[in-house]
Amino acid sequence: MATQYDAVIIGAGFGGMGAAIQLKRLGYDDLLILEREDDLGGTWYVNRYPGLAVDIPSSTYSYSFEPNPYWSRLFAPGPELKRYARHVADTYGLRGSMRFGTVVTGARWDEDESHWRVALEGGDSVTATYLLTATGFLSQPKVPDIDGIERFGGKVIHTTAWDDDYDLTGKRAAIIGTGATAVQLIPEVAEVVSELTVYQRTPIWVSPKPDHRIPKAVQRLFARLPFAQRAVRLAGGSILELMMIFGVVHYKRFRIGNRIAEQWCRAHLYRQVRDPELRRKLLPRYSFGCKRPTFSNDYFPAFTRPHVHLKTSGIERIDETGIVTADGDRTEIDVLLLATGFNLWDANFPAIEIIGRGGKNLGKWWRDNRFQAYEGVTVPGFPNLLSLNSPYSYSGLSYFTTIECQMKHMDRLFTAMRRRGARVFEVTQEANDRFLDRMTRKVGGSVFSLGRCAAANSYYFNQHGEATLLRPTSTLNAHREAVRFPLEDYTYA
């Protein structure tokens, strides 16, 4: 059977679009981008809860080759990210390759035809020489396994499926979760409801948010003089890099950096919350960096309002009209808001069933043999597969750092393959093992191994207790290796 496409890309978020842009640069124009939602943008299309904004400076949250001079704030609100995604798709001619409302159920490597067969919901399938999975790290919503939740008679809303038509005004609301999403959501909900009860399992490190409006004059300057925005991007990226390197990755050598970050966040809490008991509840008991920290100026003050209540006792059950905690407290509510995050390690690695050479199941292999991927991109036994959301792939704090590292890796790999007249690549087991050993050693010196992470309940850790999501190196190292990895680490045919 003739192969239908040069490549199938699963996911039309920023990762998938970056991969498509790179493939088009390399001369692969026959692309199919499959997206389960009815528009592009990935997480920035799915999420639309009140308060949604990027949680790192906007200047670093964009492709370096396609800067946006028109961010309205230092931390751009969600709708601006959606507009930027549409702009990228239009600028690089990607819309014509996108098929929306299409659910991928699995993919299998056809050894006889040397191509991937991608199965679609409904029974159809497509074939492609190359398969790129860009399903995102945060794409599989997690619904808490709480006794009785299905019996609740009021409104239930997960932050990934926000109901814009439901009016929260005057309602008695409960929010489960105090992660990065909840930090943005809680102050907004507190403004309109009559009572708000927040159920916290794990507090979060929060630092001040220098979220200033960017004047129109500055936006025009960035548009006329792109180097000025590049300088701002460099400064913002350097600050994030220092936080990541000194506070997290090189914890063994620079524990003082981690302590400084903790004290900075602790001082922010103490400035905004006077009640010592409330401070105690909101103060994390784990090291900075074990769980993703965030920025906010209005999260802590929301808990000082008389109609906002923080509960830290575990939830025992949910009944038809309320929530009962382990200490016997019961709260009547009208609406239950789930800011419970995503299921990474049970459902997201990978997000679909992928069967490689000899019937090798990627999800099963990862769970049986540790989570691993060479340079966070490829896996032995899976020819012509680029798994863009893999263990050890996330570099730095901006997702765009990861995306552009992977684009560089693709450029080097596909150029080498073309020079050899090949159309099939596969990373060797030896190269994969060397990379895994190196990452494992480096994690050993990070906060994930040496810090106080037991109480973090962090999605950085998989079900085996290993922190295999983030690449434990500098972003400079990640970029350097993306353009210099040994070409003999792959076989070509």
C-alpha positions as CSV (number, residue, x, y, z in Angstrom):
1,M,0.0,0.0,0.0
2,A,1.3,3.4,-0.9
3,T,2.2,5.7,2.1
4,Q,-0.3,8.6,2.2
5,Y,1.7,11.2,4.0
6,D,5.3,12.2,4.7
7,A,4.4,12.6,8.3
8,V,1.4,12.5,10.7
9,I,1.6,14.8,13.7
10,I,-0.8,14.2,16.6
11,G,-1.7,17.4,18.2
12,A,-2.2,21.0,16.9
13,G,-0.7,22.8,19.9
14,F,2.5,24.7,19.9
15,G,4.6,21.5,20.0
16,G,2.8,20.1,16.9
17,M,3.0,23.3,15.0
18,G,6.7,23.7,15.8
19,A,7.3,20.2,14.5
20,A,5.3,20.9,11.3
21,I,7.3,24.1,10.7
22,Q,10.6,22.3,11.0
23,L,9.4,19.5,8.6
24,K,8.3,22.0,6.1
25,R,11.7,23.7,6.3
26,L,13.2,20.3,5.6
27,G,11.1,19.9,2.5
28,Y,8.4,17.6,3.8
29,D,5.2,19.3,2.7
30,D,2.7,16.4,2.7
31,L,1.8,16.6,6.3
32,L,-1.3,15.7,8.3
33,I,-1.9,17.3,11.7
34,L,-4.6,15.4,13.7
35,E,-6.3,17.3,16.5
36,R,-9.1,15.9,18.7
37,E,-10.4,19.4,19.6
38,D,-12.3,21.5,17.0
39,D,-9.6,24.1,16.7
40,L,-5.8,24.6,17.1
41,G,-3.9,25.8,20.1
42,G,-3.7,22.7,22.4
43,T,-3.9,23.6,26.1
44,W,-4.6,27.2,25.2
45,Y,-7.6,26.2,23.3
46,V,-9.0,23.7,25.8
47,N,-8.4,25.9,28.9
48,R,-10.6,29.0,29.3
49,Y,-11.2,29.2,33.0
50,P,-11.3,32.6,34.7
51,G,-7.9,34.0,35.4
52,L,-6.1,31.9,32.7
53,A,-2.7,33.4,31.9
54,V,0.8,32.2,31.1
55,D,2.7,31.6,34.3
56,I,6.1,32.7,33.0
57,P,7.0,36.1,31.3
58,S,5.3,36.3,27.9
59,S,8.5,37.3,26.2
60,T,9.9,33.8,26.8
61,Y,6.6,32.0,25.9
62,S,6.8,32.2,22.1
63,Y,8.9,30.8,19.3
64,S,12.2,32.7,19.1
65,F,11.9,32.9,15.3
66,E,8.3,34.3,15.5
67,P,8.3,36.8,18.4
68,N,5.0,38.5,19.3
69,P,5.6,42.2,20.0
70,Y,2.0,42.8,21.0
71,W,1.7,41.0,24.4
72,S,-0.5,43.3,26.5
73,R,1.1,42.3,29.8
74,L,4.3,40.8,31.2
75,F,2.2,37.6,31.9
76,A,-0.2,37.4,28.9
77,P,-3.8,36.3,29.5
78,G,-5.0,33.2,27.8
79,P,-6.9,34.7,24.9
80,E,-3.7,36.3,23.7
81,L,-2.0,32.9,23.6
82,K,-4.9,31.6,21.5
83,R,-4.5,34.6,19.1
84,Y,-0.8,33.9,18.9
85,A,-1.4,30.2,18.0
86,R,-3.7,31.2,15.2
87,H,-1.2,33.7,13.9
88,V,1.5,31.1,13.8
89,A,-0.7,28.6,11.9
90,D,-1.6,31.3,9.4
91,T,1.9,32.7,9.0
92,Y,3.4,29.2,8.3
93,G,0.6,27.8,6.2
94,L,-0.3,25.0,8.7
95,R,-4.1,25.2,8.7
96,G,-4.4,23.3,5.4
97,S,-2.7,20.3,7.0
98,M,-4.9,20.3,10.1
99,R,-7.9,17.9,10.6
100,F,-9.9,18.8,13.6
101,G,-12.3,16.7,15.7
102,T,-10.3,13.6,15.0
103,V,-9.4,11.3,17.8
104,V,-6.4,9.0,17.3
105,T,-6.8,5.7,19.0
106,G,-3.4,4.2,18.3
107,A,-0.5,3.8,15.9
108,R,1.4,0.7,14.7
109,W,4.7,0.4,12.8
110,D,4.3,-1.7,9.6
111,E,7.6,-3.4,9.1
112,D,6.8,-4.6,5.6
113,E,5.9,-1.2,4.3
114,S,8.2,0.8,6.6
115,H,5.5,3.3,7.6
116,W,3.2,4.0,10.4
117,R,-0.5,3.1,10.4
118,V,-2.4,5.5,12.5
119,A,-5.9,4.4,13.7
120,L,-8.7,6.9,14.0
121,E,-11.9,6.7,16.1
122,G,-14.6,5.4,13.9
123,G,-12.5,2.8,12.2
124,D,-10.6,4.8,9.6
125,S,-6.8,4.9,9.4
126,V,-4.0,6.8,7.7
127,T,-0.4,6.0,6.9
128,A,2.8,8.1,7.1
129,T,6.5,7.6,6.8
130,Y,7.1,9.5,10.1
131,L,4.9,9.8,13.2
132,L,5.3,12.7,15.6
133,T,3.3,12.7,18.8
134,A,2.8,16.2,20.2
135,T,-0.1,15.5,22.6
136,G,1.3,17.7,25.3
137,F,2.4,17.0,28.8
138,L,-0.9,18.3,30.3
139,S,-3.5,16.8,28.0
140,Q,-5.3,14.0,30.0
141,P,-7.4,15.7,32.7
142,K,-7.4,14.0,36.1
143,V,-10.7,13.6,37.9
144,P,-10.2,12.8,41.6
145,D,-11.2,9.4,42.8
146,I,-13.4,10.5,45.7
147,D,-16.2,8.4,47.1
148,G,-19.6,9.7,46.0
149,I,-18.4,12.3,43.5
150,E,-20.6,10.9,40.8
151,R,-23.7,11.3,43.1
152,F,-23.2,15.0,43.6
153,G,-26.4,16.7,42.4
154,G,-25.0,20.2,41.7
155,K,-22.8,21.4,38.9
156,V,-19.4,19.9,38.4
157,I,-16.8,21.7,36.3
158,H,-13.2,20.6,35.5
159,T,-11.0,23.5,34.6
160,T,-10.2,21.9,31.2
161,A,-13.9,21.9,30.3
162,W,-15.0,25.2,31.7
163,D,-18.7,26.0,31.2
164,D,-18.9,29.6,30.1
165,D,-22.7,29.6,30.3
166,Y,-22.8,28.7,34.0
167,D,-23.1,31.7,36.2
168,L,-21.2,31.4,39.5
169,T,-22.6,34.6,40.9
170,G,-23.9,34.1,44.4
171,K,-23.2,30.4,44.4
172,R,-21.7,28.3,47.2
173,A,-18.6,26.9,45.5
174,A,-15.9,24.4,46.3
175,I,-12.6,24.1,44.6
176,I,-10.5,21.0,44.9
177,G,-6.8,21.6,44.2
178,T,-4.2,24.3,44.9
179,G,-1.8,23.9,42.1
180,A,-0.8,26.4,39.4
181,T,-4.3,26.4,37.8
182,A,-6.1,26.9,41.1
183,V,-3.7,29.8,42.0
184,Q,-5.1,31.7,38.9
185,L,-8.7,30.5,39.4
186,I,-9.3,31.0,43.1
187,P,-9.1,34.8,43.2
188,E,-11.4,35.1,40.3
189,V,-14.0,32.8,41.7
190,A,-13.8,34.5,45.1
191,E,-14.9,37.8,43.5
192,V,-18.3,36.4,42.5
193,V,-19.5,33.6,44.7
194,S,-21.2,33.9,48.1
195,E,-19.1,31.3,49.8
196,L,-15.9,29.6,48.6
197,T,-14.3,26.5,50.2
198,V,-10.9,25.4,48.9
199,Y,-9.7,21.9,49.6
200,Q,-6.0,21.7,49.7
201,R,-3.9,18.5,49.7
202,T,-0.5,20.2,49.1
203,P,0.3,23.9,49.3
204,I,2.3,25.6,46.6
205,W,5.4,27.9,46.6
206,V,4.2,31.3,45.3
207,S,6.4,34.3,44.6
208,P,5.4,37.9,43.7
209,K,4.2,38.4,40.2
210,P,5.6,41.5,38.4
211,D,2.7,41.5,36.1
212,H,2.7,45.0,34.5
213,R,0.8,46.2,31.5
214,I,3.1,46.7,28.5
215,P,2.5,50.2,27.1
216,K,1.4,50.5,23.4
217,A,4.6,52.6,22.8
218,V,6.7,49.6,24.0
219,Q,4.8,47.2,21.8
220,R,5.4,49.5,18.8
221,L,9.1,49.6,19.7
222,F,9.3,45.9,19.8
223,A,7.6,45.7,16.4
224,R,10.0,48.2,14.8
225,L,13.1,47.0,16.6
226,P,12.9,43.2,17.2
227,F,16.4,43.2,18.8
228,A,14.9,45.2,21.7
229,Q,12.4,42.4,22.4
230,R,15.1,39.8,22.0
231,A,17.0,41.6,24.7
232,V,14.0,41.4,27.0
233,R,13.5,37.7,26.1
234,L,17.2,37.0,26.9
235,A,16.9,38.8,30.3
236,G,13.7,36.9,31.2
237,G,15.0,33.6,30.0
238,S,18.2,34.1,32.0
239,I,16.3,34.7,35.2
240,L,14.2,31.6,34.7
241,E,17.4,29.6,33.8
242,L,19.0,30.7,37.1
243,M,16.0,29.7,39.1
244,M,16.0,26.3,37.3
245,I,19.7,25.6,37.5
246,F,20.6,26.9,40.9
247,G,17.4,26.2,42.7
248,V,16.6,22.8,41.2
249,V,19.1,21.1,38.9
250,H,22.3,21.8,40.7
251,Y,20.8,21.6,44.2
252,K,23.7,19.6,45.5
253,R,26.3,22.3,44.7
254,F,24.0,25.4,45.1
255,R,21.6,24.7,48.0
256,I,21.8,28.3,48.9
257,G,20.0,29.1,45.7
258,N,17.1,26.9,46.7
259,R,17.1,28.4,50.2
260,I,16.9,31.9,48.7
261,A,14.0,31.0,46.5
262,E,12.2,29.5,49.5
263,Q,12.8,32.6,51.7
264,W,11.6,34.9,48.8
265,C,8.3,33.0,48.6
266,R,8.0,32.7,52.4
267,A,8.4,36.5,52.7
268,H,5.7,37.0,50.1
269,L,3.3,34.8,52.1
270,Y,4.1,36.6,55.4
271,R,3.6,40.0,53.8
272,Q,0.2,39.1,52.5
273,V,-1.2,36.8,55.3
274,R,-1.2,38.0,58.9
275,D,-3.0,35.1,60.5
276,P,-0.4,32.6,61.7
277,E,-2.7,29.6,61.5
278,L,-3.6,30.4,57.9
279,R,0.1,31.0,57.1
280,R,0.9,27.5,58.5
281,K,-1.6,25.9,56.2
282,L,-0.4,27.7,53.1
283,L,3.3,27.1,53.7
284,P,4.8,24.2,51.8
285,R,6.6,21.5,53.8
286,Y,8.7,20.4,50.8
287,S,11.8,22.0,49.1
288,F,11.3,24.6,46.5
289,G,11.3,23.0,43.0
290,C,9.9,19.6,44.0
291,K,6.6,20.8,42.6
292,R,6.1,23.5,40.0
293,P,6.1,26.9,41.7
294,T,4.1,29.8,40.4
295,F,3.6,33.6,40.6
296,S,0.7,35.5,42.0
297,N,-0.1,38.7,43.8
298,D,-3.8,37.9,44.7
299,Y,-3.8,34.2,45.6
300,F,-2.9,34.5,49.3
301,P,-5.1,37.6,49.9
302,A,-8.1,35.6,48.6
303,F,-7.9,33.4,51.6
304,T,-8.1,36.4,54.0
305,R,-11.6,37.3,52.7
306,P,-14.3,36.3,55.2
307,H,-16.3,34.2,52.7
308,V,-13.2,32.1,51.6
309,H,-12.4,29.0,53.7
310,L,-9.3,26.8,53.4
311,K,-9.7,23.1,54.3
312,T,-6.6,20.9,54.7
313,S,-8.2,17.8,56.1
314,G,-8.6,15.1,53.4
315,I,-12.0,14.6,51.7
316,E,-13.7,11.5,53.0
317,R,-16.7,11.6,50.6
318,I,-19.0,13.7,48.5
319,D,-22.8,13.4,48.8
320,E,-25.7,14.8,46.8
321,T,-25.3,18.3,48.2
322,G,-21.9,18.7,49.9
323,I,-18.4,17.6,50.9
324,V,-17.5,15.7,54.0
325,T,-13.8,15.8,55.2
326,A,-12.0,13.2,57.3
327,D,-12.4,15.3,60.4
328,G,-16.2,15.2,60.1
329,D,-16.7,18.7,58.7
330,R,-19.4,19.0,56.2
331,T,-19.9,21.9,53.7
332,E,-23.0,22.4,51.6
333,I,-22.2,23.6,48.0
334,D,-23.9,24.4,44.8
335,V,-21.0,23.9,42.4
336,L,-17.9,21.8,42.5
337,L,-14.8,23.1,40.6
338,L,-12.1,20.6,39.9
339,A,-8.6,22.1,39.6
340,T,-7.1,18.7,39.9
341,G,-4.6,18.8,37.1
342,F,-3.7,16.1,34.7
343,N,-2.9,12.4,34.7
344,L,0.6,12.2,33.3
345,W,2.1,8.9,34.2
346,D,-1.0,6.6,33.9
347,A,-2.5,8.0,30.8
348,N,-0.2,10.5,29.1
349,F,3.1,8.6,28.5
350,P,2.1,8.0,25.7
351,A,-1.4,9.4,25.3
352,I,-2.3,6.8,22.8
353,E,-1.3,3.1,22.2
354,I,1.9,3.0,20.1
355,I,3.2,-0.3,18.8
356,G,6.7,-0.4,17.4
357,R,9.0,-3.0,15.9
358,G,8.1,-6.6,16.8
359,G,4.9,-5.6,18.6
360,K,6.7,-3.6,21.2
361,N,4.2,-1.5,23.2
362,L,5.7,1.9,24.1
363,G,3.5,2.4,27.2
364,K,4.1,-1.0,28.6
365,W,7.8,-0.9,27.8
366,W,8.2,2.4,29.6
367,R,6.3,1.1,32.7
368,D,8.2,-2.2,32.7
369,N,11.7,-0.8,32.0
370,R,11.7,2.8,33.4
371,F,10.6,6.0,31.6
372,Q,13.2,7.0,29.1
373,A,13.8,8.5,25.7
374,Y,17.1,9.5,23.9
375,E,17.5,13.3,24.1
376,G,13.8,13.2,25.1
377,V,12.8,12.6,21.5
378,T,13.3,9.0,20.2
379,V,13.0,5.5,21.6
380,P,14.8,2.3,20.5
381,G,12.4,-0.2,18.8
382,F,10.3,2.6,17.4
383,P,11.6,3.6,13.9
384,N,10.6,6.9,12.5
385,L,8.9,8.0,15.7
386,L,9.5,11.3,17.3
387,S,7.9,11.4,20.7
388,L,7.8,15.1,21.5
389,N,6.3,14.7,25.0
390,S,8.7,12.1,26.4
391,P,10.6,11.5,29.6
392,Y,13.6,13.9,30.1
393,S,12.3,16.1,27.3
394,Y,11.1,19.2,29.2
395,S,14.0,21.7,29.3
396,G,13.9,24.9,31.3
397,L,10.7,26.6,32.4
398,S,9.4,27.7,29.1
399,Y,7.8,25.0,26.9
400,F,9.2,26.8,23.9
401,T,12.7,25.9,25.0
402,T,11.8,22.3,24.7
403,I,10.0,22.7,21.3
404,E,13.0,24.5,19.7
405,C,15.5,22.0,21.1
406,Q,13.4,19.2,19.4
407,M,13.2,21.2,16.2
408,K,17.0,21.4,16.1
409,H,17.3,17.7,16.8
410,M,14.9,17.0,13.9
411,D,17.0,19.2,11.6
412,R,20.2,17.4,12.4
413,L,18.6,13.9,12.2
414,F,16.7,14.4,9.0
415,T,19.6,16.1,7.3
416,A,21.8,13.2,8.2
417,M,19.2,10.8,6.9
418,R,18.9,12.6,3.6
419,R,22.7,12.6,3.0
420,R,22.6,8.9,3.4
421,G,19.7,8.4,1.1
422,A,17.8,6.8,3.9
423,R,14.1,7.1,4.9
424,V,14.1,5.1,8.1
425,F,15.9,6.1,11.3
426,E,16.1,4.4,14.7
427,V,18.1,5.3,17.8
428,T,20.4,2.5,19.0
429,Q,19.8,0.8,22.3
430,E,23.4,1.7,23.3
431,A,22.9,5.4,22.7
432,N,19.6,5.4,24.6
433,D,21.2,3.6,27.6
434,R,24.1,6.1,27.7
435,F,21.7,9.0,27.7
436,L,19.5,7.4,30.4
437,D,22.5,6.7,32.6
438,R,23.7,10.3,32.3
439,M,20.3,11.7,33.1
440,T,19.9,9.4,36.1
441,R,23.3,10.6,37.5
442,K,22.4,14.2,37.0
443,V,19.0,13.8,38.7
444,G,21.0,12.4,41.6
445,G,22.4,15.9,42.3
446,S,19.1,17.7,41.9
447,V,16.4,18.8,44.4
448,F,14.3,15.8,43.2
449,S,16.8,13.4,44.8
450,L,18.4,15.5,47.6
451,G,15.6,17.8,48.6
452,R,12.6,17.3,50.8
453,C,10.1,16.1,48.1
454,A,8.2,13.4,49.9
455,A,5.3,15.8,50.8
456,A,5.1,17.5,47.4
457,N,2.7,15.1,45.6
458,S,4.3,16.4,42.4
459,Y,3.5,15.3,38.8
460,Y,7.3,15.6,38.2
461,F,7.5,12.1,39.8
462,N,6.2,9.0,38.1
463,Q,4.6,6.0,39.8
464,H,8.1,4.6,40.6
465,G,9.1,7.7,42.4
466,E,11.5,8.8,39.7
467,A,11.7,12.4,38.5
468,T,11.8,11.7,34.8
469,L,9.8,14.6,33.3
470,L,12.4,17.4,33.3
471,R,15.8,17.2,31.7
472,P,18.2,17.8,34.5
473,T,20.6,20.0,32.5
474,S,20.8,23.6,31.5
475,T,18.9,24.8,28.5
476,L,22.2,25.7,26.9
477,N,23.3,22.1,27.2
478,A,20.0,20.9,25.7
479,H,20.4,23.3,22.7
480,R,24.0,22.3,22.2
481,E,23.3,18.6,22.2
482,A,20.4,19.0,19.8
483,V,22.8,20.2,17.2
484,R,25.8,18.1,18.1
485,F,24.6,14.6,19.1
486,P,26.6,11.8,17.5
487,L,25.0,10.9,14.2
488,E,26.1,7.3,14.8
489,D,23.7,7.2,17.7
490,Y,21.1,6.3,15.0
491,T,20.9,3.6,12.4
492,Y,19.7,4.5,8.9
493,A,18.0,2.5,6.2
